[in-house]
Amino acid sequence: MEINFDDIAKMTKVELRAACRSVKLRGYGNMTVAQMRSKLWARERFTESLVLLRELGDKRVTASTLEGLGVVVATLDGPLQAARIWGAAERLRAEIGSPLAPGAKARYYPHVAAARAVLGDDAAFSHAWQEGRALTLEQALDLALAIR
């Protein structure tokens, strides 16, 4: 989460605690997918983080968190649901002008390709992705938070 010192000085204690907790929860979600393979636990950490991010309004970290949630959702809830979430994250990144970093692309795109291959229906996957791209941020968060 990008917060500069001026932002920190203006935050209340509650806002500061929420910002720190959001970053911590998001990190736990990433760690569990990659290292512990505890997808249910990871999904819960990602969704908890999204609740806090909704309050904080950090769109860049929200996009990244949606992408991470999509990875977990692809195996727990199916590739179509993941495609919607990933489509929403892509739209959000486009809106704020924050493309995926090259290192993140290398970690992220194989999950997208795997979900597409598991589904075996490119047209349905692309349609679900476009449905996600059509969502507003609030609708995307509602979708993501309804998964738990």
N, C-alpha and C positions, 0 to 999 in steps of 0.2 A: 504494500500500500504506500503510495507516495503522499507523504504529509510533510510540509516544510515547517520550519520553526514558527513562522507567523501563524500558521494554522493551529499548531499546538497551543500557542499562547492564547488563542481565542476559544479553545475548546473548554467545555465544562469537564469536571472530573468524570461524569457519567459518559460523555462523548468520547473522552480519551480512553476510558476502560473498554468501551465498545469497539473502538478502533483497534486497540491492541488485541482484544479477544478475537475479532474477525480475522486478523492476519494470522494469529495462532491457529485458529480452527481451520482456515484454508490450508495452512501448512500441514496440519495433521491429515487432512483429506488427501493431499498429494502423497504424503509419506505412506499412507496405508495402501493406496492403490499400487504404488511401485514396490514397496518392501513387504508389507504384511499381508497383502491380498485379502484384506478384510473389507469386502465391498459394501456390506451393509453398514458397517461402522463408518466407512468413508462417505457413503451417501448421506448419512446423518450429519457428519461434520460439514460437508459441503452445503447442505440445506441450512444448517444453523448459521453458517457464515453468510449465506445469502439474506437471511432475515436481518442480520446486523448491517450488511452492506446496503440493503434497501433503506435503512434509516440514515446511514452515513452518506449515501449518494456517490460513492466512488465507482464510477462506471468502468474504468479500466480493470480494476480488480474484480468487479462483477462479471465482466466478460470472461476473464481468466477462470473464475470460479464456475461459471456456466460450462465452460469447456471441460474442466475437470469432472464436473458432475456428469456431463454427457458420457465420458469414458466409463464411469461406473454404471450409469443407467443402461448403456448398451448391453451389458451382460445381465443386469438384474431385471430390467423392464422392457428390453427389446430395442432393436436398432431404429425403429421408426420414432420412438419417443426420444431417443438420443439425437436423431437427425433434427428433430424440431428444436431441441435445446441448442444444438450446435448452430443451426441456422439463426436462432435468436442471438447467439453470441457473435456470429459473423456480422449481423446487422449492427449490433451495438458497437463493435470495433470500427465498422465503416463510419458510423455516425460521429464517433469521437476522434477519428483519425489515428487509431492506435493499432496498426497491423501486428500480427504475430511476429515475434522475433525469430530469426532463423533457427536457433536452438529449440525453441518451443514448437516450431513447425515439425522438426525432426521427431519430436516426442508425440505430437498430437496427430499428425496425418496418418500414421500407421493404424491408430485406433479407428479413425473414420473409415479408412479402407477396409479394415477387418469387419466393421459393422455392416458396411455396404455388401461385402462378400457373403457374410452370414445370412443376410436377408435374401440375397440372390435375385433381387428385383430392383434394378437401377432406377426405373421410372418411379416406383413407390418411394424409394429412398429420396430421390430428388424432389418429389412432390412434398414429402414431409419436411425436408430442408427448407423449401420455399414457404411452407406454412409457418415455420419458425421465423424466417426472415420477415414475414408480414406482421409479426407480433410487435406491439409496443414493449418498452422495457417492463412496464407494470404487468402486462399480460404474460410476458416471458417469465417473470418472477413468480406469478401466480401458477403457471404451468409447472415450473421447477419445484415449487414448494408443495404442490398437490401430490407429488410423487411419493413423498414419505409415508 
